[in-house]
């Protein structure tokens, strides 16, 4: 699912809810109508709250509890060929592995990475090569610059990112209630 404006999301969810209500009415089930209406309201409320969240680095890439970017797990092989038993080689304990996977589960948007050049070595920048945007996370605002140089703006919440068609992770979709 792609991130979309509140208006588009409400209209889409309204169509889904109406089809459920119409189906329920043909079965003469008032409780199904009430359930469909309640679910519609709940999802709309969840999405509104989702859109109002202030942006953080952890929404784009896995970070630890202090907001420090966690490096992706690196595997030296795919099995027991080299003796590592398929375990990551850049961590020292199962706790670090668990921390990485838990942090990855909290990421809301697909496809973002931290640049590995001198200009962005402070881990305050993320980019998505597929859609061509770079997000600079500095102070209380976030600026977006498209690689083609067309767009540049200041954003503070998820809602401000709707125009970029970001792909939501399964975790994000689950938090909305879909």
N, C-alpha and C positions, 0 to 999 in steps of 0.2 A: 504494500500500500504506500502511496506517495503522500507526503504532507500536503494538505490542501487548506484553503481558506475556510473559515467557520461557515460562511454562507454555502459554499459548495458541499461541505460535509453535512450540514443540516438538511439540505435538499436531497442528498443521496440517502441519508438515513431515514428521512421522511418517506421516500418511495418504498424502502424496505419495510418500514413499520406499517404503512398503508396496505401493502400486499399481505402482510401477516394478519392485519385486522380484517381485511376483506375475506381471507381464507377462514378466519375464526367466525365471522358472521354467517358464512354459508354453512358452518357446522352448528350454528346456534350456541356458541360457547362464549358467554359474556366474560368469563374469567380469562380466556385466551386474549380477548380484546384488551382487557385491563392490563394483562401481562405485557402485551406488545407496546401499549402506550407507556407503561412504567419503564420498560427497557429502553425505549426511544429517549425518554427524558433523562435516564441515567447515563446513557452513552453520550448524549449531547453535553450534559454537565461535565462528564469526564474529559471530553475533548476540549471544552472551554478552559478547564483547569490545566490541561496539558499545554495548550497554546500559551497560556499566561506565565509559564515557568521562565525564570531568568536563565539565560544561557550559561553553561559551564563547560569546561574542557572535557569533563567526563561524559558529556552527552555525545561526543564525537569519537573519542578514543578511550581505551581503558586507563583509568588512573587509580592510584591507591587512596587510602582514607585522607591523605594530606594533599591530594590533588596533583601528585607527581605522576607523570606518564609512565606506565608500565610497558616495558619492551615486549614485543610479541615473543612467544615461546619459540625457541629454535631447536630443531631436531636434527641430529647428525645422520640419522638413517631411519628407515621405516620398520625396523624390527630388531632382532637380536644379533644381526650380522656383525656389528662392531663392538658389542658388549654393553652398549648403553641401554639395551632392552626397550628401545623406543621412547625413552624418557627425554624431556627437554634438557639440553646441555647448558643453558644460560641461567638456570636457577639452582638453588642449593637444597631446597626442601619441598615436601608435599604442600606445606603451607603457602609457599610462594606460587606454586602451581594453582592451588585453590583460589588464592587472592586474584590471580590474573583472570581466571575463568569467571569469578564473581564480578569483577570489574567490567569484563567484556559483556556480561549479561546486562549491565546497567547502561550500556551505550544505546542511544536512541536512534542514531542515524547511520546508515550503511555507507561504506566506502571512503571514510576519511582517514588520513594519515598525517603524521608529523613530518614536515620537511627535514631533510638531513643536510642542509647547507649552512654556511656561516651566518647568513642573514637572519635565520630563524632558530638559532640554537637555544633560545630560552624556553622552548616548549610552550610558546604562547600563540602558535599559529598552527592551523590545520588546513588541509587541502583535500579536495575531491577531484581527482584528475578526470573522471568520467563526465562530470557535469561542468568542469572547468571553473570552479570557484575556490578561492582561498579566503579563510576567515581568520582575522587577526583579533585575538583576545587580549585586549589591553584595558586596564582600569575597569570602569563600569560599563563601557560600551564595546561593541564588537563591530568591526568594519568588514564589509564583504567586497571583494574585488574579483570580477570575472576575468578569466585568463585572456579573453579577447579585448579586455579594456572597456567594455560597454558599461558595466554596472559598478557602482560604488555607493555604499550607503552605510549608515550606522543602524545597528539593530540591538535590541536588548532582550527580547523574548523569542520563544519559538515561533510565535505568530508572525514575527517580522521575516521569517525565513520561508513562508508559504510560497512566495513567487518563484523560488528556485527548484521546486519539485523534488525535494530530497526524499530518498527512499527510507521508510521507517523500518526499524529492526523488529523482529518478532516480540521482543520485550516491550517496545513502545506500543505496538498494537495491543498487546495483552493489557498494558496499563490503562489503555482507553476503554477496554472492555469488549473488544471485538473478537 
